[in-house]
């Protein structure tokens, strides 16, 4: 007779892939702003939407797995963590970039469009440099309020900053 385990499945996240993705987002949003190129905001928005909806085939993951890791530029650093808050954060960033794209292409309110782009730039840069994920923070608090699934992390806490 087969027995089933009631132990929770350990969820894992590759923190170096996350850092690589954040670096790509910082680069794209900064270049878009510096060179006043809304098309780069559109590209960043598409990548963020793709990453949030289909993380296993996202452009950042494909670049990371097929170029960055084989060239030993970064090695995977797998930690126990729930990927859902990170996908939520990417989704929020995607919404901001889609809104920025629409504003920049369809209106004359470019200040608002660039402000939305810069919000994503700043939050991704904070996550990249000090390890604080604002979208994850919001996800956890929405979970505590019962709006999103509550993350039940059973492992020990380790600071994953830079």
Secondary structure, DSSP 8 states (H G I E B T S, - for coil): ------S----EEEHHHHHHHHHHHHHHHHHHHHTT-HHHHHHHHHHHHHHHH-GGG-HHHHHIIIIITTTTSS---EEE--HHHHHHHHHHHHHHHHHHHHHHHH-S-HHHHHHHHHHHHHHHHHHHHH---HHHHHHHHHHHTTSS------S-------
